């Protein structure tokens, strides 16, 4: 079993992302299940429309979040995500398998996130973010020093929202 991957080692994300996009774009043939790879560990997984689908190897969520279109705003509301306080702590795994690292939130949106992390993480690396409100896989876009910490910016690839983003006003029309 391979050991943890150092935080600054580059991830072969471009080839994996291309293969993943190609697998997701190919139409399924009748009687065959379309395959793709987990965004974090690259384990083969079956395409599914289930929002709670998980990778059998690393247990990362497989569902992509909706984009910036009007359907996404209708589904998730104006903000679209749970607001996180900057003192709130989350955990990340950089690559898989790897030990959990405690981080602090900076910002969260439907398509990306920003965190304060203790060590630099190379652009292109994949990480799993685990929090009480969201569990997701992201790809690092940029990491820059800010004082004694690093500010990490990442693009969300898959996620499971673990708490609702709004409240019900009424249950009937």
Buried (B, 14 or more C-beta within 10 A) or exposed (E): EEEEBEBEEEBEBEEBBEEBEEBEEEEEEEEEEBEBBBBBBBEEBEBEEEEEBBBEBBBBBBBBBBEEEEEBBEEBEEEBBBEBEEEBEBBBBBBBBBEEBEBBBBBBEBBBBBBBBEEBBBBBBBBBBBBEBBBBBBBBBEBEEEEEBBBBBBEBBBBBBBEEBEEEEEEEE
